[in-house]
């Protein structure tokens, strides 16, 4: 039986962030009581910019606790920052990483049914969060991005054990997705297979189709470079 554990549930309010005071809810705090998980996210959780965060395909953000010590070893000057909540995650999980979770996976956590929709595409707010102008690019290149869940069956969510109920795409762990998106970027057979996956968010399907049509990778600058 495939399982992982949720060790913390975290929510946050949108507040001014960074030198320009743009709204962000990246600083999420642990909750001590169960919270409702709905198709649009967790009760009490906000997003600073709904164009790029939140919504049904990004309802709940999870991050693997096993990644924190890897970051700390690579960047010892920032070691104290790599702890639960560092990446703005709603769920801190143990027992699984991006290598072991697949697109389309359905996981039962209590009465809530969650579905893996996509990996996180890191943005420039991580640069400010960690005080490194290249942090978003480092997260992207590492594949240690975390991932998003859709909420298929709503209910109260709390720390506990999540059990795998379905794995329709076992050939597409999130580690492979990251490798395709950010390293092997113009692998046409893989892009065609990726674009054809049932349940893939439309934004990712369009990304793959544009690469296939143009033979070029999209420009990431606006997403990963801190605006001046």
Buried (B, 14 or more C-beta within 10 A) or exposed (E): EBEBBBBBBBBBBBEEBBEEEBBBBBBBEEBEEBBBBBEBBBBEBBBBBEEBBBBBBBBBBBBBBBBBEBBBEEBEEBBEBBEBBBBBBBBBBEBBBBBBBBBBBBBBBBEBBBBBBBBBBBBBBBBBBBEBEBBBBBBBBBBBBBBBBBBBEBBBBBBBBBEBBEBBBEEBBBBBBBBBBBEEBEBEEBBEBBBEBEBBBEEBBEBBBBBBEEEEEBEBEEBBBBEE
